[in-house]
Amino acid sequence: MTTIKIINDRILQNTPIINTRQHIISMDGGCGLNKDGQLNMIIIPDIDRSIEDVTDASCDKLPILKAMTPQEASASSVNLHYLNNKVEILEEGQEFSYVKHEASGRRLKVLTKDLHNRHGRQACVRHTDYRLPVRAGDRLSLVKKTSDGYYVKKDGVCGWYIGEAEEI
């Protein structure tokens, strides 16, 4: 039996996953637990319709930014999630710290406030170094403004936007 992998080790995503081949729908957007979470809705037009006709919609209460400059997506990234969050602190800073992700060996910068001790080990949950693909004019949900740019969500995918933006 094949299973669907809900957790993505590369990109932090809050959007529903609809797997028509296996007839599986995962709609947990983390709205009750995470600042970047969203309320997801599954729209079933008729109970007798095919799963291919099922769609989704989502909402959150985050402020909206309008991107002023384009940005290319990261060629590679890592998503630190609850199943894959152990890190070694290499350099601790006030706003950001440099860590080494245990599973991937990747060195990355994380928000210091997101580091915590879990069962005697350092961990960082719900962090990604992914830079979102952004076009000028795109609307981005603002999760956090930092000295290095904006941690945002675009179409349910979380990541970093380093360009110019204005609040709408």
PyMOL commands that set and color helices and strands:
alter all, ss='L'
color gray80, all
select helices_A, chain A and resi 51-53+112-114
alter helices_A, ss='H'
color red, helices_A
select strands_A, chain A and resi 12-13+17-19+24-26+39-43+55-59+64-67+79-80+87-91+96-101+107-111+115-118+121-124+127-128+139-146+149-154+157-161+165-167
alter strands_A, ss='S'
color yellow, strands_A
deselect
rebuild
show_as cartoon
